[in-house]
Amino acid sequence: MAKNYKELLDGAFVEYYDRFRELNALSKENAVTRAELFPNGESFIDRDRMHKMLSMEIVKRVGINRYWLDEKRAADGNGVLKQRIILVVIALVLGVTMGMLNRMGILNF
């Protein structure tokens, strides 16, 4: 399952990975700005993909507006998949807990 998830991520982000590699933005010291990543302007899809890569910690932020690709993290489909599964489980537990508290009258929403 992790292999399939990694292939899915690679398919969605491969052009971004390639762009980071072209710019040699593979470490904190070589981090680049969004303007350098997207010289023709940043589209909605670009912003969305960057947000997803940042949330999965495939792309790391340095300072306010500099980014670099963590190739080790990008190659680790298991780590990203585990993070997503943990977030889903936490959301489910929180939802069930809030539902129970609502039924008991402790929370009203």
Secondary structure by P-SEA (a helix, b strand, c coil): caaaaaaaaaaacaaaaaaaaaaccccccccccccccccccccaaaaaaaaaaaaaccccccccbbbbbcccccccaaaaaaaaaaaaaaaaaaaaaaaaaaaaccccc
